[in-house]
């Protein structure tokens, strides 16, 4: 039968049908094999309220799919929110708020943001983003230095330097963008300091989120919902998602003017904001709508805000996450330039994980992998140099020499590691260490009675010296101190193995008989009793003491 040549093993030409693969079924009819694709339900196009294109989600067979909207919440420009379903509002208060909570706890995921704005300086508004998942806590924050503001991340209260991963999460990033991935629940969090975004899968979290980011259910009207379930004004509902009780600052009162004048200003159309809808960002428009970013950019620029670039930067990050890298900073005439250290260069489409000198690190995190569409902007090592490691963010021309603290060492550089003197050998480019050379000291002669030669370690070098029976190290024989009496005990010194000498001060008897006084002697430890008065005894054995030049009439008459 013609079917026999195409049948799978262990079947016969009389088998009616079989699966060629998950998406195709083969049937043998009258000696002819007929293949039919799997029949999938009709899929209707899905329009997402947040303006993003719907994702194709395939079933377990990989043959049939359905559409789901993307759950992405964005916050930028210090106070502008764009909820999961595209609801836009402005909010900023010094407190800690829930961005994302589960209505019914399934995956133990919460995301909170803490504002710590300086009321006297509106441009200073650092924000801390905390992601809790199961037993893990990841905290993103800004680190203010004398030169710049940097990004830091702590995992379970310990600072980590991307790239970093555990069985539950993965951290990557640059000096400008940090990203957290939680593969088990297909969750991504992006943090840049001035903006952040949270992306959740609809199939796991759809209809089950609450907080300032709203409910991801493709329904914009219910995104501004209070904890009691009531839908209300976004400013009111956002303030009710405080993680803890907040003390609202007292706003200063401004007296009302006696007369008001209406002034009509010309329309404000800043050129820098128009970049968002120009050909520069056009490749991203079909993936992420620029409308909300354009609105906040124009509002910031027209109201004389200091930061006119964060809206563009936030949109560029959203585009990069959608797989579209935009090199936009050069189009701003220097207004949004990002300055890098002298040993690094700015790249708009840099590697998600920059290669380092550690090959095991590179292999683990696929550093420098150009096959992925995901990129991040930041400062990267210039050509001919390599990032030493994520902790010491130094670009080095050579990778082989490493100091004791893990820092890079240059050819010819020397350093001390414990009791070793090390050098980065210029020819082999390897660290070579030798024991510290100790000075040569002649061995002392311990010829005095009770002395013994002992070794004493001083730093990295061992010196020899003489020790007496008392354990004191010297070149001098033992002698007791002034006015001491010493004796040899049965106790043994653990170092010298000699009997220990113990000394104690001589105790002098200073009690003198009547008529005598105690006087010290210069050349003796103890003094003597010296007679200072006249002493005589009467016939009745009574002793009398008379001071010099004194007279007793009664005694004189009796005599």
Secondary structure by P-SEA (a helix, b strand, c coil): cccccccccccccccccccccccbbbbbcccbbbbbccccccccbbbbcccbbbbbbbcccccbbbbbbbbbbbbcccccccccccccccccccbbbbcccccccccbbbbbbbbbcccccccbbbbbbbbbcccbbbbbbbbbcccccbbbbbccccccccccccccbbbbbcccbbbbbbcccbbbbbbccccbbbbbbccccccccccccccccccccccccccccccccaaaaaaaccccbbbbcccbbbbbbcbbbbbbbcbbbbcccccccccccccccccccaaaaaaaaaaaaaaccccccaaaaaaaaaaaaacccccccccccccbbbbbcccbbbbcccccccccccaaaaaaacccccccccccccccccccccccccccccccccccccccccccccccbbbbcccbbbbccccccbbbbbccbbbbbcccccccccccccccccccbbbbbbbccccccccccccccccbbbbbccccccccccbbbbbbcccccccccccbbbbbbccccbbbbbbcbbbbbccccbbbbbccccccaaaaaac
